[in-house]
Amino acid sequence: MNTKKIIILLGISLLFSFIIFKKYSAEENNYKEYYILQVGAYNNYDNVIKNTKTLDNFMVYEDINMYKIFIGFTKDNSVKN
């Protein structure tokens, strides 16, 4: 009796797994690229403060002793360089 229940539950879980996998693999074709617009990268935070005084909206990200300034993101391929 327990073996039948386990086999039925295993079959149901495999069916749901297949349905979920099929749904997400179909959505993979809708892949879109976005580009993050970086203004600069600085060694110390004082330079970041000096160079962001004229910016209204920005984000500072610290990465391996570097402070990187980002001002936005876009889907437009022409502004990525």
Residue pairs with C-beta under 8 A, 6 or more apart in sequence:
32 75
33 75
33 77
34 73
34 74
34 75
35 73
35 74
35 75
35 76
35 77
35 79
35 80
36 70
36 72
36 73
37 70
37 71
37 72
37 73
37 74
37 79
38 68
38 69
38 70
38 71
39 51
39 55
39 58
39 69
39 70
39 71
40 51
40 68
40 69
41 66
41 67
41 68
41 69
42 48
42 51
42 66
42 67
42 69
43 65
43 66
43 67
44 67
45 67
47 67
48 60
48 67
48 69
51 69
52 58
52 60
52 69
55 69
55 71
57 71
57 72
58 69
58 70
58 71
59 69
59 70
59 71
60 67
60 68
60 69
60 70
61 67
61 68
61 69
61 70
62 68
